[in-house]
Amino acid sequence: MLRRSVERLFVHRLASFGERVALKFETGRAVSYRELMSRVDVCETMLGHHPRLVLLTPELTLPSIVTYLAALQGGHPVMLVS
């Protein structure tokens, strides 16, 4: 249970970096921490309030990163699959 609390704290802390660049993709697109956390909050709502297993194919894409962070923030267990 302590691990989940640490993970949630980590994700919540990201918002404090505001407009700094959180992610920069090969295309040159940059995403701020504020935008990233906004997307994470929306995704967390879609995942629901009851813990559920989230299966995720890890990719260096915005949707994959957002889903992973949303699952951590919502206390959902994540299984990375290929």
Helices and strands as residue ranges (DSSP letters): H 2-14, G 15-17, E 21-24, E 30-32, H 33-47, E 54-56, H 62-74, E 78-80
